[in-house]
């Protein structure tokens, strides 16, 4: 069925929010008009999908003028914008199109700030990705919908055989927003205690060298000085990446949700995080609290004990039970159903 909702993806990269939208567009039974930055990696990926009406754009102002004209002359009823950074466009559209629904996804903590959101029109609805994000949107018209993980793509479970030197993956951009200061603290603790070479730490993601503290971290903990700390950069082959890992570690206590945690558990790979933010929410929701570390003084020792003692080889039964809980709470079909109810 052809949908009366227009979808806008502001970014043409294929990071978390684009992966979520890609899953949504893959599993929905409706056909959408989707605007994506022209000739971007996401645009090319959606074109290959050959399922929806994909339109490229290279000018944001002209894009929204075009969308407003489509609402005026065509029978569209709602506009869905995939990222909160476009709040000013969403508010403008809501003010002009007072009889239409405008839906804006809030995925980042900085997009929850009142100085950014201001007052919003009554026909503008915010969608948060976690209870953690919702807690910062209490005074706004919003609904919480967990981001999805597709567990029906025949993603193989890891073999779960722990190596002699366990490999710990840190997945996502290497930046301050991903908790780089906490990794700095952890590595210093392990260095002092003589444990820095007890594990292999692999960072998968672009390094934000524009941040001086991140650049210093990268230069200090490089493989020439610390051979068990490896920066792999951004990788596209997720199967190869996860097959190399025994554990996935995420030390940002303000992460909005953490798709990485969903991907890890879908493959049966233990995901360790702080007991705060969206990552803590994932492990709590899945009843996997033993993989949580309390963020308090001395957390480094607690994490080390967890890594040394709790690198548990989960049974096949346990991993299948975890995957079923993922389907129930974070499944993509559930996501499509809940999001389309907003349209």
N, C-alpha and C positions, 0 to 999 in steps of 0.2 A: 504494500500500500504506500502511496506517495504521501509523505508527511507534510503537514502545514507548518512545520517548525524549521527555521533556518539555523544552521550551526556555524559558529565561527571558532576557528583555532588560531589564536594570535601568533603562536610560535610555529615555525616550520621544522624545528628540531624533533628528534624522536626520543625525548626524555619521558619522565613519568606521566605527565598529564596527557601527552600525545599517545603514549602506549595505552592509557585508559580509554581515550577516545577511539583509538583504533579497535580495541576489543569491543567497545560498544557498537561501532559501525559494522563490525564483523558478525556480531550475533543478533542484532536487531532484525526484525522481519519487515521493517519499514524502509523506504527509500528517502534519503535526505538530500537537501541542497546544502553543501558544505563549502565554506570559504577557508582557504589555507594559503599561506605565503607562496607566491608563484615559484615553481621550479625548486622548491625546498625538498629536503629528504622526505619529509612527511607527505608533502604533495605527491611526490613520485610514488611513494608507497601506497597511497590511497588510490591513485590512478590505476596502479597494477591490480588493486582489489576488484576494480570494475563492477562496483555494486551501487554506488551513489553518484549524484551529480556533483562532481568536484570542480570548483572554480578557484583559480589562482588570483591573488591580489598582490600589489606591490606598493600601495599607498593607503594608509589606514583611513584618512579623512574621506577619500573617494570611495573606499569600501563601504563606510557607514552611510554615506549619501546614497549609494546604490541600494543598500539594504532598506533604507527608509522608503525609497521609490518602489521597491518590490512590495513592501507592506501596503503602500497606498494603492498600487495598481493590480496587485495579485492577492490571492486569498490566503495569505499567511497569517497565522494566529499567534505565533510565539517566536522569540529569538533566544537561542542558548549560546552563551559565551563560555568557553572552556577554562578561562583563567581570570582570576580576580584583578589582575593588573589593568584590565580594561574597564574598571569601574566608572570612569568618567564617560565613556561611550555608552555603557549600559544605562547610566542615569539619564543621559541625554535622550537616548532612544525611548526610555520609559516615560519621560516627560512629554515627548512629542506624540508617542503612540500610546495614549492613555488607556485605550481599550484593549491593548495587547499585553501578553505575558512576556516579561523579560527575565531570563534565568541566568544567574552568574555563579560560576563555581569558585569557591574560595578554597585554595589549596595551600597557601603560605601564611605563616603567622603574621608577617608584616602587612598582609592584605586585610587583616582584621582590625587594624588600628582605626580609631574613630576619626583621627585627622585625615585619614585616607578615604574612609567610607562616607563620613559626614552624615547628613540625613538622606534617606533614600525614598523614592516615590513608592506608593503602596502597591503598584503593579510590578515592582522589582523584587524578585525572590532570590535569596542567597542559598546556595547548597554547600554545606561543609562536608569534609571527608572523614571527620572523626569527632568523638565527644570532646577531645582536647581542643579542636578548632571551634566547635560549638560553644565551648565555655567562654570564648572570647567574642561571641556574637549574640549574647543573651538579649541585648536591647534591639536586635534587628529581626526582621521577618526572614526566617531561615528554616531549613530542614537538614538533618544529617543523613547522608547516604555513604556508606563505606565504599571506598574505591574497590574495584574488583580484581580478582586474579583468576585467569582462565585455567581451570584444572581439567579441561576436556581436550587439550591439545596433545594428548599422549606424551606429556613431559615425563621422561623417565625418572624414577626414584634413584637417588645416588646409591652406590654400592655400600656406602656407610662403613667401609673398612678404614679405620683410623691409621694414618701413616705413623712411622716412627717419629718423624718430626711433623706434628700436625700443621696443616695449612689453614690459616685464618684469613678470610676475605673481608675487606672493607670496600663496599661497593657504593659508588656515587661520586659526585664531584669532590675533589680534594680542596676544601674551602672552610672558612670559618663557620659558615652556616651548617656544615656537616659535622661540626664538633672537633675540628682539628686541634684545638687547645687541649682537649681531653686525651687525644692520642699522644700528643706531646708529653703530657703528664704521665701517661701509662708507660711510654717507652723510657722516660727518665727513671721511673720507678723500677722497671725491669732491668735497666742498665746497672743501676746501683746494686740491685739484688743478684746480679749475675744470671738473670733469666732471659736476657734479650735474645739469645740464640736458641732458646728452648722451643721456639715456634717459628714458622715462616709466615710473615705478614705480607699479604698482597693487596695493594690498592688498585682498584679498577675504577677509572674515571678521569676526566680532564682535570688538570692541575690549574687552579686559578692563580696564576703567577702575578696577577695584578695586585693581589693582597700581599703586603710585605711579610706578614707573619706566616702566611702559608708558604710563600717562596722560601723563607728562612727554614721552615720545617722540612720542606722538600730537599733543600741543599744540605741540611744537617744529617737527616736520617736517609742518606742515599746508600745504594748497595755497595759502593766502593768502601764505605766505612762500616756499614752494617749489612752484611751480605744476606741476612734473613729478612730484610725489609725491602720489598720490591714494588716499584711503581709501574704498573702495566699500562697505564693510560686508558683511554676509552676503548672498549671492545664491543664488537657487534655479535660475536658468537657466544650467546649465553650458555648453550649446552657445554661448550668447551670450558668456559669459565667455571661454572658450577661443578662440573665433574672433577675439577682440580681442588675443590675445597672440602674441608672437614667441618668447618664452622663458619658462620657469617657473623660479624661483629658490627654493631652500630652504636656509636657513643655520642649521638646528639640527643640531649634530653629535651629538646624543643622541636623535634621532628613532628610535622603535622600528622603523618600516619606512618609512612615507610613501606612503599611497595616492595622493597628489598626483602623485608621480613616475610611478606606473603609468598614471594617467589622462592625464598629459601625453604620455607616449610612445605610448599607444594612439591618440592623435590626430596623432602625428608631430611634436609640439612638443618641441624640445630641453629637457631637464631638467638644470639645473646644481645641484650640491650639493657639500658637503664630502666628503672621502674617508673619512668616519667614519660610524658609526651605520648605521641601516637604509637611509637614502637612498643612502649610499655603496655599500651592499650591492646595491641595485637596479641602479645603473649598472654596477657590477662584474659582476654576474650577466648583464647584457645585453650585456657586452663593449663598453660605451660609456664607457671610462675617460677619454677626452679631455674629457668633461663634468664631471670631478671636479676639485676644488680642494683642495690639501693644506692642512690646518689647522695652520699654523705662522706664525711671525713674517713679516709681509709678504704675508699671504694676500690682502689687499685689492688689491694691485697685480696679483697673479696672476689674480684674478677679473676685474679691469678689462681686462687683456689678453685674457682669454678672451671677454669680452663684445664687445670691439672687433674681435677677429680671428677668432673662431670661431662667430659667428652664422651657421652654415652652412645654406644652403638644401639640405636633404637631397633626394636624388633620389627619385622614386616607388618605385624598386626598393629603395633603402635603407630607406624608411619601411615598406614591406611586409615586409621581412626583420625589422625591429625588432618589428613587430606579431606576426609568427609566433613569434619568441622569447618574446614576452609570453604568447602562448597556451600554449607549451610549459612555461614556468616559473611563470606566474601566472594561468593560465586558470581560469575559474570551474568548469568541469566537473571539472577536476583537483581543485579545492578541495573540491567536494561529495563526490567519491569518497574523498579522504583523510580528511576530517572524519567522514564517516559510518562509516568503518572503526573509529573510536574509540567510536562508539555501540554 
